[in-house]
Amino acid sequence: MDRDLIQRRDFPTGRRGYDPAAVDEHLRQVADAFETNSHPPAPTLASSTSEQVREILEAAERSVSQVRATAQREASDHVAQVQDATAGMLSKLNELESELGRLLSALRASGERLAEGLEQLQAEVGGVPAAPVPSSPDPTPAPAPVSSLPNDEAGARLIALNMALGGSPREETAAYLAEHFELTDPEALLDDVYARAGR
């Protein structure tokens, strides 16, 4: 239905009817009201801007939610990696600690065996003979006896052990023993001493 149909003037007329001018005015008002109600008002600039702002805010909220979810997921992955690395380091530290404990136990046992060996040798010897000190030359020396060196195997063994533990080579220890002791089997003594010293 449009305005022309409402304001039609081709009604049949009679001798006793309504005033045509009044009818036309009423129909005009009805047509105005119909046009006003049938066409919604055009959106204003304020309403259009408000709608755009609402859409922008909704898009921003969705983006923030996605960024937050991504950040939480990456943070969880990073924490898991740090925990795995820490667990690996602690495991290696435990292994190193165990290995160090075994080494210390072995060294302690070796030190105790060495101390026991020295105590046993000292108990057997009872004293270490001092190395002979050369005296001033005699202008008329008397002939020396055939063998003036002591046959103290225990003393020679203790001196040889001290020299071996001090780092003296076997040849140097053998020369010292040959010079200061008369031993029946110096090679066997040196074998035993350097075996005890671990050399």
Number of C-alpha atoms within 10 A of each C-alpha: 8 10 14 10 10 16 17 11 12 6 7 6 9 7 5 6 8 10 8 12 9 10 12 15 12 13 18 17 13 15 19 13 11 15 14 11 10 9 8 8 8 7 9 8 9 9 11 11 12 11 12 12 12 12 12 12 12 12 12 12 12 12 12 12 12 12 12 12 12 12 12 12 11 12 12 11 12 12 11 12 12 11 12 11 12 12 12 12 12 11 12 12 12 12 12 12 12 12 12 12 12 12 12 12 12 12 12 12 12 12 12 12 13 14 12 12 14 15 12 12 17 15 11 12 17 11 12 14 13 8 9 8 6 6 6 6 7 7 6 6 7 7 6 7 7 6 8 10 13 13 13 15 18 18 21 26 20 20 20 23 24 16 19 22 16 10 11 13 13 18 10 13 19 15 11 16 19 14 11 16 19 17 16 10 9 17 12 9 19 21 12 14 22 17 12 15 16 9 12
